[in-house]
C-alpha cells in the first residue's frame, strides 16, 4: 500500500531548474512540504522519494492526515507511540 502510494505520488512530481548549487528542483504539489533538490535530475528524483518517505513517516507519527493520491490513500486508525 505505501509503495504504491509513493510510486503514484512520484508520477505527480514537477521538476524545474533553479539557480542554485543543486540546480534541479522537484516537488509534489499536492503534498505540502514535499520537495527536494539535486545536482542531477536523477539525484533530485532520489532525494524527492526519500523526502516523501520521511514525510509519510512523520505524518503517521504525528497523526496528521495524508491526502489521497490517485486511487491510493494511507489511513491510520490509531495513534502510533514512538
C-alpha positions as a printed NumPy array, in Angstrom:
array([[  0.   ,   0.   ,   0.   ],
       [  2.711,   2.528,   0.928],
       [  4.909,   1.549,  -2.017],
       [  2.028,   2.064,  -4.45 ],
       [  1.196,   5.395,  -2.81 ],
       [  4.805,   6.578,  -3.202],
       [  5.002,   5.431,  -6.824],
       [  1.742,   7.201,  -7.655],
       [  2.767,  10.387,  -5.842],
       [  6.064,  10.499,  -7.748],
       [  4.106,  10.405, -11.017],
       [  2.662,  13.789,  -9.989],
       [  6.074,  15.349,  -9.301],
       [  7.093,  18.509, -11.109],
       [ 10.697,  19.359, -11.834],
       [ 12.412,  22.583, -12.815],
       [ 15.84 ,  24.163, -12.999],
       [ 16.765,  26.768, -10.394],
       [ 19.797,  28.99 ,  -9.922],
       [ 21.473,  27.07 ,  -7.094],
       [ 24.387,  24.719,  -6.355],
       [ 21.846,  21.919,  -6.759],
       [ 20.009,  23.223,  -9.812],
       [ 17.345,  20.538, -10.131],
       [ 14.242,  21.177,  -8.024],
       [ 11.352,  18.782,  -7.645],
       [  8.096,  18.893,  -5.726],
       [  4.826,  17.076,  -5.385],
       [  2.364,  19.984,  -5.37 ],
       [ -0.496,  18.023,  -3.823],
       [  1.64 ,  17.119,  -0.797],
       [  2.544,  20.281,   1.098],
       [  6.202,  20.425,   2.052],
       [  7.368,  17.561,  -0.154],
       [ 10.214,  18.958,  -2.236],
       [ 13.896,  18.27 ,  -2.895],
       [ 16.884,  19.378,  -4.927],
       [ 19.826,  17.642,  -6.577],
       [ 22.879,  18.157,  -8.746],
       [ 21.295,  15.956, -11.437],
       [ 17.706,  15.126, -12.283],
       [ 18.206,  11.546, -11.086],
       [ 19.656,  12.751,  -7.771],
       [ 16.711,  15.112,  -7.383],
       [ 14.247,  12.257,  -8.024],
       [ 16.042,  10.066,  -5.463],
       [ 16.033,  12.875,  -2.901],
       [ 12.358,  13.591,  -3.569],
       [ 11.457,   9.946,  -2.964],
       [ 13.398,   9.956,   0.324],
       [ 11.7  ,  13.195,   1.357],
       [  8.294,  11.696,   0.578],
       [  9.071,   8.587,   2.642],
       [ 10.158,  10.733,   5.607],
       [  7.078,  12.953,   5.197],
       [  4.797,   9.904,   5.354],
       [  6.516,   8.575,   8.492],
       [  6.346,  11.977,  10.183],
       [  2.687,  12.371,   9.23 ],
       [  1.858,   8.953,  10.681],
       [  3.857,   9.62 ,  13.848],
       [  2.06 ,  12.922,  14.415],
       [ -1.382,  11.615,  13.405],
       [ -1.57 ,  14.091,  10.528],
       [ -3.845,  13.427,   7.567],
       [ -2.192,  12.139,   4.401],
       [ -4.024,  13.28 ,   1.254],
       [ -5.001,  10.57 ,  -1.208],
       [ -3.018,  10.42 ,  -4.449],
       [ -4.903,   8.928,  -7.351],
       [ -6.687,   5.841,  -6.066],
       [ -4.207,   5.376,  -3.204],
       [ -4.559,   6.593,   0.357],
       [ -2.869,   5.9  ,   3.655],
       [ -5.117,   5.837,   6.7  ],
       [ -4.016,   5.096,  10.227],
       [ -6.823,   4.104,  12.557],
       [ -4.903,   4.597,  15.796],
       [ -2.017,   6.713,  17.068],
       [  1.369,   5.037,  16.997],
       [  3.581,   5.753,  20.016],
       [  7.249,   6.301,  19.306]])
